[in-house]
Amino acid sequence: MNIFLTGATGLVGGELLVTLSKRSEVKKIYCLLRSATIEQATERLKKVFSLHGDVYNEEQIVPVLGNLFDDNLTETLKHTKQLDDVDVVLHSAANTSFSRFNDEQVEKANIGGLTKILLWAKQLPHLQTFLYIGTATICGKDVTHRVVYEDESPNLEATHLVKYTYTKMKGELIIREHLPEDKILIARPSIIMGDSRPIMPRSPVILWAMATINHLRLIPVNEHSQLDIIPVNYAADAIVALLFAKRNHTVYHISAGEAGATTALRLSKMLSSYFDDMPPFNFINNSMLNQVKHWTKDRLAPESELYTYKNYLDYWHETFEDKGKLRLLFTGLDPYLGFMELGHVFDNTRLLEDVGIENTEPADVYMEKSMAFVEKIDILEGAIDP
Ligand SMILES: NC(=O)c1ccc[n+]([C@@H]2O[C@H](COP(=O)([O-])OP(=O)(O)OC[C@H]3O[C@@H](n4cnc5c(N)ncnc54)[C@H](OP(=O)(O)O)[C@@H]3O)[C@@H](O)[C@H]2O)c1
């Protein structure tokens, strides 16, 4: 089997690349990279393998230069004749930013870029499967505090916390405009955080949110809301197993499900046991996030309820000195807290039945192995581009 993979340098794509490279069925993995030269692209791919000491085989891993933003990407891929033997296209590249300042780029990459890949993939002579890495969060923000099933999405009427999930929802609809159902496989991971092995994950994105929450300690979020979080190695193992499995469906949640979900409270207990030199965690209503933001701008009304938590305000002052830093942290954290409030649990029955994989451990259990990495995260640096 020959695979064309996008997003190989990312958190999920990197793990998929290494996992796929170990499968005997896989002959070649062509990787689309937005590097200037083949030498630079090769170096980036070698880094993906060297991070955890995996073997890079240059006979098997083939870099292909291209950017989802290139107007002529489809034509370039069509004219790259060695790609004619591709059987599986695995599209993991995306702009995953939650920041509204990146909305235009997010749309361009996740809708425009996907369309260019599809226009090339659909004319491949041997295409068996177009595997799209979607996201379970496309169900939107109207669905709250319950188990969510695959067939509820894509739903054009859903409303979204961030442009990113909207574009991922649109992406699924666009795929169906271009390809027949039997060539489509959609894997929708829930929230991917860390790695369940005692190793540093490829990217600290969502770990940043956890590290920031750990430092702040007074958190405007419902501590009892269910959180569907999985480690990246589980996501990659499940997606690769799904590709080779006998499947009864087109769309699969790659998620913790009811058995593997956690809560902010459970995560905070685990964090407290490792970082016991900070104030105890205190969870307040999410609506108080605005008061926190006002406080960081010195515009908080004197009668504000937030002053009840004066000891935390003093702790923030002592720890961060500059309120601008706190504003940066809470602005970055805002969409994450929004997702945490929703209380989504993504049903994973399809995955467990068709792939025969075990449930993941809950994040408050598997994350114990990563506490040394959480400690090293520079939360202010991460807040600049969360
Ligand atoms: N992380 C999660 O919690 C999560 C959860 C559910 C679903 N997903 C889905 O999983 C997929 C991978 O996400 P991730 O977390 O691995 O993201 P990531 O770490 O940000 O990686 C994104 C990848 O896409 C590539 N990319 C971005 N823009 C590109 C462009 N214009 N042209 C070519 N390549 C481009 C990046 O390449 P560069 O290295 O060159 O930037 C990188 O390899 C996405 O489709 C996302 O929607 C992620």
Ligand as a Chemical Component Dictionary entry (heavy atoms), coordinates in Angstrom:
data_LIG
# 
_chem_comp.id                   LIG 
_chem_comp.type                 NON-POLYMER 
_chem_comp.pdbx_formal_charge   0 
_chem_comp.three_letter_code    LIG 
# 
loop_
_chem_comp_atom.comp_id 
_chem_comp_atom.atom_id 
_chem_comp_atom.alt_atom_id 
_chem_comp_atom.type_symbol 
_chem_comp_atom.charge 
_chem_comp_atom.model_Cartn_x 
_chem_comp_atom.model_Cartn_y 
_chem_comp_atom.model_Cartn_z 
_chem_comp_atom.pdbx_ordinal 
LIG N1  N1  N 0  -4.805 18.215 18.316 1  
LIG C1  C1  C 0  -6.057 17.906 18.611 2  
LIG O1  O1  O 0  -6.492 17.967 19.779 3  
LIG C2  C2  C 0  -6.996 17.446 17.528 4  
LIG C3  C3  C 0  -8.241 16.963 17.918 5  
LIG C4  C4  C 0  -9.125 16.532 16.951 6  
LIG C5  C5  C 0  -8.758 16.585 15.625 7  
LIG N2  N2  N 1  -7.557 17.070 15.256 8  
LIG C6  C6  C 0  -7.234 17.106 13.812 9  
LIG O2  O2  O 0  -6.021 16.434 13.611 10 
LIG C7  C7  C 0  -5.356 16.995 12.485 11 
LIG C8  C8  C 0  -3.939 17.301 12.862 12 
LIG O3  O3  O 0  -3.935 18.231 13.936 13 
LIG P1  P1  P 0  -2.631 18.495 14.801 14 
LIG O4  O4  O 0  -3.056 18.662 16.199 15 
LIG O5  O5  O -1 -1.607 17.483 14.428 16 
LIG O6  O6  O 0  -2.188 19.915 14.237 17 
LIG P2  P2  P 0  -0.752 20.552 14.200 18 
LIG O7  O7  O 0  0.164  19.948 15.205 19 
LIG O8  O8  O 0  -0.966 22.023 14.209 20 
LIG O9  O9  O 0  -0.201 20.128 12.762 21 
LIG C9  C9  C 0  -0.741 20.658 11.601 22 
LIG C10 C10 C 0  -0.008 20.092 10.416 23 
LIG O10 O10 O 0  -0.600 20.659 9.237  24 
LIG C11 C11 C 0  0.424  21.225 8.446  25 
LIG N3  N3  N 0  -0.055 22.417 7.752  26 
LIG C12 C12 C 0  -0.694 23.479 8.285  27 
LIG N4  N4  N 0  -0.912 24.395 7.344  28 
LIG C13 C13 C 0  -0.394 23.905 6.184  29 
LIG C14 C14 C 0  -0.283 24.394 4.858  30 
LIG N5  N5  N 0  -0.750 25.604 4.539  31 
LIG N6  N6  N 0  0.284  23.613 3.939  32 
LIG C15 C15 C 0  0.785  22.399 4.245  33 
LIG N7  N7  N 0  0.726  21.881 5.485  34 
LIG C16 C16 C 0  0.156  22.633 6.443  35 
LIG C17 C17 C 0  1.508  21.636 9.451  36 
LIG O11 O11 O 0  2.719  21.804 8.760  37 
LIG P3  P3  P 0  3.908  22.729 9.331  38 
LIG O12 O12 O 0  4.683  21.856 10.261 39 
LIG O13 O13 O 0  4.674  23.123 8.123  40 
LIG O14 O14 O 0  3.275  23.889 10.034 41 
LIG C18 C18 C 0  1.482  20.439 10.382 42 
LIG O15 O15 O 0  2.188  19.369 9.827  43 
LIG C19 C19 C 0  -6.140 18.224 12.082 44 
LIG O16 O16 O 0  -6.874 17.922 10.924 45 
LIG C20 C20 C 0  -7.030 18.501 13.262 46 
LIG O17 O17 O 0  -8.240 19.086 12.846 47 
LIG C21 C21 C 0  -6.645 17.501 16.176 48 
# 
loop_
_chem_comp_bond.comp_id 
_chem_comp_bond.atom_id_1 
_chem_comp_bond.atom_id_2 
_chem_comp_bond.value_order 
_chem_comp_bond.pdbx_ordinal 
LIG N1  C1  SING 1  
LIG C1  O1  DOUB 2  
LIG C1  C2  SING 3  
LIG C2  C3  SING 4  
LIG C2  C21 DOUB 5  
LIG C3  C4  DOUB 6  
LIG C4  C5  SING 7  
LIG C5  N2  DOUB 8  
LIG N2  C6  SING 9  
LIG N2  C21 SING 10 
LIG C6  O2  SING 11 
LIG C6  C20 SING 12 
LIG O2  C7  SING 13 
LIG C7  C8  SING 14 
LIG C7  C19 SING 15 
LIG C8  O3  SING 16 
LIG O3  P1  SING 17 
LIG P1  O4  DOUB 18 
LIG P1  O5  SING 19 
LIG P1  O6  SING 20 
LIG O6  P2  SING 21 
LIG P2  O7  DOUB 22 
LIG P2  O8  SING 23 
LIG P2  O9  SING 24 
LIG O9  C9  SING 25 
LIG C9  C10 SING 26 
LIG C10 O10 SING 27 
LIG C10 C18 SING 28 
LIG O10 C11 SING 29 
LIG C11 N3  SING 30 
LIG C11 C17 SING 31 
LIG N3  C12 SING 32 
LIG N3  C16 SING 33 
LIG C12 N4  DOUB 34 
LIG N4  C13 SING 35 
LIG C13 C14 SING 36 
LIG C13 C16 DOUB 37 
LIG C14 N5  SING 38 
LIG C14 N6  DOUB 39 
LIG N6  C15 SING 40 
LIG C15 N7  DOUB 41 
LIG N7  C16 SING 42 
LIG C17 O11 SING 43 
LIG C17 C18 SING 44 
LIG O11 P3  SING 45 
LIG P3  O12 DOUB 46 
LIG P3  O13 SING 47 
LIG P3  O14 SING 48 
LIG C18 O15 SING 49 
LIG C19 O16 SING 50 
LIG C19 C20 SING 51 
LIG C20 O17 SING 52 
# 
